[in-house]
Amino acid sequence: MSEDSRSQIAKSEPPQGTEEISRRILTIRGQRVMLDADLAELYGVTTKSLNQAVKRNLGRFPQDFSFRLTAEEKEELVTNCDRFNRLKHSTAYPLAFTEHGAIMAASVLNSKRAVETSVYVVRAFVRMREVLVENRGLSARLNALERKYEAKFRVVFDAIRALMEPPKPPRRRIGF
């Protein structure tokens, strides 16, 4: 790759910025993943062609690179995220791609846009990892302060810990 094309990739922005890509990263089965429809949109292909490329290259996608959602996971996704309403009546179960699977998908698609956008996808995954590490560091410092000033500031520490927890989606009651 020439120096000019490297600098072009570094300067160009994907169809959506890294921040928008980060919003599409979900946590499923304890892993940070992107769904096939989101990845296909970013890479400028249809979901069908992405899934066909994956199917033709199954050896490149072990379980730690991609996996198919179960019926329960799909239902939870549709229930909790409005942007997945299109999956509500679909009989297909989406594929979820980990960071490595998203990069592998770009390589099997072999399109210029997929290769360029994959750089931003990796950056989004890396940024999420950094945020998690920062929270762990903050949590360790909070633990040290709590041990030192436990009796005086118990309420404050409890409030900070509650703010650090990711929000839990409200459960909708069905029926009366």
N, C-alpha and C positions, 0 to 999 in steps of 0.2 A: 504494500500500500504506500502510495507516495505521501510526502509531507503535506502537500496541498489538500489531498483528500482527507487526511487525518485532521487537519485544522478545520476543514469544512464540516466534518462530523462533530467536532468539539464545539463549533460555533452555532450550528443549526439546532433548532428546537424541534422536538417531535411534535406530532399533531396535538398532543396534550403535553403540558410540562411535567416535570418530575413530581411536582406536588399533586397534580391530578392523577398521575399513575399511582402514587402512594395511596390515594383514596380507594383505588381498585384492589388493593392487596387485602385479603381476608385471612383470618385465622381459622383453619379447619383441621381437625384432628391434631391440634397442637402445632401445626406448621403454617407458616405464612405462604399463601398461594394466590394465584390469579386464575380466574375461570376462563375457559376456552373462548367464550364470547367476547370478553374484555380484551384478551390477548389478540384475538383475531382482528378486532376493531383497531387496536393500536398498530398492528402490523399491516393493516390495509388489505386484508383478505376476508373472505366470508368464514363463518364458523365451520361450515361444511368443508371448505377446502383445507382449513387448518386441521380438522379432525381426520380428513383423508390422508394428509401428509403424515400425521402421527401414526395412523394405522399402517401405512406403507413402510414405516420405519420403527416398528414396535421395539426392536432391539435397542434402540437409542433412548427408550423411555422406561426405565425400571420403576418400581413402586416409589422410590424416593425422589423421582423426577416428576411423575404425574400419577394421578389416580382418579377413578370415576366416583362421583358422589353417590351415596346411598339414597334411597327414597326418603328416609328420615332427614338426612342432611339437606336434601333439595327442598323439602317441605319447610324446614326451619329457615333456610335462606329466603324463600319466597315470603314467608311470614314476617321476617324481621327486616327485610330490605325492599323498599318499594321499587327500586330499579330492576329487580328480578321478577317482576310480575309477568313478564313474557314467558317465563318458565312454568308458570302456574298450570297451564293446560298441556304442556309439552310432555310427551311420553319418553323423551330422551333424558338421560342423566348427564349433566355437564362433567367435563374433565377439569380437574384442578391441577395446575402446574406450579411446582415449587420454583425457586429462583433458577436452579439448574435446568429444570424442565422448560422454563420460559426461554432460556438461551438456546437450548437444544431445538425448540420449536422454530426459532428464528433461523437456525442453520438448516433445517430440513425444508423450510419455505424457500430459502435461497432467493429472496427478493431484496433489492437495495433498501427499501423502506424498513423491512423487518430487521435487517442488520443494523441500520442506523438507530432505529427505535430501541433495539435490545440494549444498547448502551444506557439509555435512560431508564429502562426497566431495572437493570442491575443497580444503577444509582439509587433508585427508589427503594429497592430491597436493602441496600447497604445503609441508607439513611434510617430506615426503620430499625435495623439492627443497632445503630448508634444510639437512637432514642431509648431503646430497651436497656442498653448498657448504662446510659446516663441515669435512668430511673433506678437501676440496681445500685449505682454509686450513691445516689441520693438516699436510697433506703438504708444502706450501710451506715451512712453518716447520721441518719435519723435514729437508728438503733443505738449508736454510741451516745448521742445526746440524751436519748430516753433513759439509758442506764444511769447516766450521770445526774439527770434532773427528774427522775421518774415521779416522785411524789408531787412535786410542785406543778408540773406541766402535763400531767396525764391527759387531760381533756384536749389540750392543744395537739399533742402527738396523735391522739385518736382521730381528731379532725383532719390532720394532714394525711394520715394513712387512708382515710376515707376518700379524700380528694385524689390520691394517687391511684386508686383502684379504677380499672376501666369501667365505664358505665354498663350496667346490665340492662338488656332490652326488656321493656315491660311485657309481661305475659298477658295476652288477651284472654279474657274469660269467654268461653263459648256457652251460650245458653243464658239462663236467668240467674 
